[in-house]
């Protein structure tokens, strides 16, 4: 899919919207669960799709990421998580995506009824 400079593909816009709904910090699995709840189905084909989109959003400076403190996963006997935070630009992108959704919903054409 070709994109205009600065434009988000639908998955990236959905990620920004979901990240705005979540707490200040979130990890990929938590985001995927929230996206599935919001859309009512599994919208991602693979978690790799999500993490590639998060990497693109980080390059666009819409999210920031960092590894969690290594003592936490060691204490909980699990792998470490990469934690993401939506930036101010990311919040603006989420608001723009929300406004675009509202505009799209209003512009749906009405079906014309056939004459009887």
C-alpha positions in Angstrom: 0.0 0.0 0.0 1.4 3.4 -1.0 1.0 6.2 1.5 1.1 9.9 1.4 3.9 11.4 3.5 2.8 11.7 7.1 -0.4 9.6 6.5 -1.1 6.5 8.6 -2.3 3.2 7.2 -5.5 1.9 8.9 -3.6 -0.4 11.3 -1.3 2.4 12.4 -4.3 4.7 13.0 -6.1 1.8 15.0 -2.9 1.4 17.1 -2.8 5.1 17.9 -6.5 5.1 18.9 -6.1 2.0 21.0 -2.9 3.3 22.7 -4.8 6.5 23.6 -7.4 4.3 25.4 -4.8 2.4 27.3 -2.7 3.4 30.3 0.3 5.6 29.9 2.6 2.6 29.1 1.5 -0.5 27.3 3.2 -3.6 25.8 2.4 -5.3 22.5 0.3 -8.2 23.8 -1.8 -5.8 25.8 -2.3 -3.6 22.8 -3.3 -6.6 20.6 -5.9 -7.7 23.2 -7.4 -4.3 23.3 -7.5 -4.0 19.5 -9.3 -7.4 19.4 -11.8 -6.3 22.0 -12.5 -3.0 20.3 -13.0 -4.5 16.8 -14.8 -7.6 18.1 -12.5 -9.9 16.3 -8.8 -10.7 15.7 -7.8 -7.9 13.3 -4.1 -8.8 13.1 -2.9 -11.7 11.0 0.3 -12.1 13.1 1.9 -10.4 16.0 4.8 -9.6 13.7 2.4 -7.2 11.8 1.7 -5.4 15.0 5.4 -5.0 16.0 6.4 -3.8 12.5 3.7 -1.2 12.7 4.9 -0.2 16.2 8.4 0.2 14.8 7.1 2.4 11.9 5.2 4.5 14.5 8.3 4.9 16.5 10.3 6.0 13.4 7.5 8.6 12.9 7.9 9.7 16.5 4.3 8.8 17.4 5.3 6.3 20.1 8.4 5.9 22.2 9.6 2.5 23.5 12.0 1.2 26.2 12.7 -2.2 27.8 11.2 -2.7 31.2 13.4 -3.0 34.2 15.1 -6.4 34.0 14.5 -7.2 37.7 10.7 -7.3 37.0 10.6 -10.2 34.5 13.3 -12.0 36.5 11.2 -11.8 39.6 8.1 -12.9 37.7 10.0 -15.6 35.8 9.0 -14.4 32.3 10.7 -12.7 29.3 11.2 -9.0 29.3 8.7 -6.7 27.7 9.2 -3.7 25.5 7.0 -0.9 26.8 5.5 1.7 24.5 4.2 5.2 25.3 2.1 7.4 23.0 3.8 10.7 22.4 2.1 14.1 22.1 2.3 13.7 18.3 0.8 10.3 18.7 -2.1 11.7 20.7 -2.7 14.3 17.9 -2.7 11.5 15.3 -5.2 9.5 17.4 -7.5 12.5 17.6 -7.2 13.0 13.8 -8.0 9.4 13.2 -11.0 9.7 15.5 -12.2 12.7 13.6 -11.7 10.9 10.3 -13.8 8.0 11.6 -16.6 10.4 12.6 -16.5 12.1 9.2 -16.5 8.8 7.3 -19.5 7.6 9.3 -21.5 10.8 8.5 -20.7 10.6 4.8 -22.1 7.2 4.1 -24.5 7.5 1.2 -28.1 6.6 1.8 -29.6 3.9 -0.3 -32.2 4.9 -2.7 -35.4 2.9 -2.7 -36.6 1.6 -5.9 -40.0 2.9 -7.1 -42.9 0.6 -6.2 
